């Protein structure tokens, strides 16, 4: 069964605060199992001794009482990290780093997306995987601290990006093929995976498949297209390379058009192009830079990285939400990222020339009654006009009263 199914199996134990122990473990085939370990007489079942998972954990419903599904999920992940730390020593013999890492995870697990916690929980050795994903030292110079608190945001962002990369890669590998076909070759370009597959028993031995997807635009979706099939290997290879070349040519033509028509070179923006420490600021109505590592290689340029943040829980620091919504400065396309995918607020002094001109044009458009991307500005309603007039009159009366102390005192007596 899946991990979520395993948790569902013991939810009644949690809801009833049962004191009988249950065990959660990973089967050799990667599946999950969860069940009580003793019978009604308190005798341990024989099958418990056959469990091969060294990181299996035992809990009771009473220990997880009043816990939500997410809380139980996080608790089990933390317990497995602890079990791995105690049972499997680090290769380099340094226990300080994994200890600091575990403490950081336990105290900041709510900062991670469900994608990250779900992914880590399904791994055989999540602690080793976390250590592999980041090489930064989390040990604090202060002996009284369990870890370096200043690195939490950077660590969370690094793990989020790496897990997302792995999930996208896994998604590409698991792209559906026709029944009985196996993959021979794959190449990813222009938000497409082009795959050459083979089935010796099929009417057509070779098939070329393209899976198109949009990784960073809002309302994105996947489309699978079966582009060709043949019994001739050379013909299949030709179809495969033509499809790849078609996508390469499209990306190149779009890039050349931007440079030729709008003077936009393909230049990647880095963290150093942001205002110092702006990662901790409110992004709302600010020009922000999306981390290059968030995007596929063919999109890692200022054209896609520069975004005007419009709203979102993640736009504000220390907010519960993580989503940052906005519009690309160049195209006006609506996009959505996680806060961990944002490098910070762009430094005006380090913007490319085209971006500076675009911002100046945007400001001029606002003054002339046109919105940021050429749309007519929203006209105020009659009620909004009346409210504005009342507010103006109120401010005028207050200013008049402040200039006449006697009138102000009379107003206070009244």
Steps between C-alpha positions, in 0.01 A plus 500: 500500500601866465622707795173694514302174507719378785423813703128467427517149645605626844295821513235329716778417750591869512141622528431262788834577673567125512801394707572181304823539300498494120795483264561690176753352261607488139486166315799381292299576185451863610141459618384602847338308782350612828323291764475435873778273630319320785181301532221553752706322767802725451700230321718611209412357159756264342519700177650799684831314532515455121502874424815587303473879508769622747328839526157365594343709776255411774243748632163500674180683427534675837834649390335648192167592661320798346758503221391587148588287199785740414627494858517119502671504161767745624546313829570171321751670270679655798507166682648324196768769472588442865505122451733531203729732698524255790540182294704602196812706581605765246766391252739780601447436871370853559187475717467876553376577150218242485399590855472868405309404187249291697444779754442750220247270332313430824463868593426627149314214334197724445716715270530216251236430239307174507686400182826499696373313807315247283811441291734462799267262679492260206881471490679207659757735661360855516783633721766390253296654216476834682873500563559432131271782385693774680865540587453801730614463860208543741704479819489826697811670636300557817522177706166581664312481167397173337557639150573822313167684507613747233517222239141377536359697205790409272485133603122476444534663158781266398306188600180625336680563169684168504189297583300680233775422249494133598122482484496659153765255389300210645188634330681503166625144551148385588352666192240260360598296195284279284432158650800267477745767382825572683714811477815501284594868504368828643579871463332794675471842334239777466279360777485171313637151552561322172529123543594219264346170618499139383272196515628196302159331518293794375380558144736798488820432691604863557296797619592864558309679775500865605371614838441874522463685826533852642693495829462854625191665354169501687237249381763282337425150379659200332428371151632174362532475121583183309690649210607198294547124479699275268684169469810668358749602771667763279162649420417507872828670582433753224154574643648534850776742394261704286265547793789601727636738234156652454490591870858631494422718198188637671688600816781655296259695278316641803828598662629664178171685454523648849855614438430636151166671569530601865876498556480234771816288529497159666657597834450306823436704814657391828442552873757780491264698273257540793495768767694379808285299746186571296407132519351581841288793374141525377496431125159653428515751208878446478707380205641167612748253352414132465791268578654364181513150648120501514473522122598264223833594334335652192306747719778615730517864394380839623211479251340231713663565837376859548149496648278772646352349816126569529385299802515168682556374854865433416547862394513598866779382731402266783155443351334157510461485122789437262358590156630812324283619211607752241545597138815468294644845435563422134190308392239581763429127537352398835737277697512340841802388702578396855676757717802268518533535120552878521853641528383841626403849383686617190767767544406786261869574440559146366202466268559446127430802282179358351355441849574858608322631190207265558458624857513863388235425237290324762508799732408734215208274405367506855501881501309507171229268630628180347592199715839333512463288189300721269152423636264791575520605863197406708265797538382577853138425576256771615515363855882513492484861378261595783720328759806681366316836514394436862855410596634816333245716683581331831873564456432864408291552817767339716769725353277807551442403863870451565568852373241645743573382858187665636274315259682175582436546872136578435475184295653299783250640755215409273 
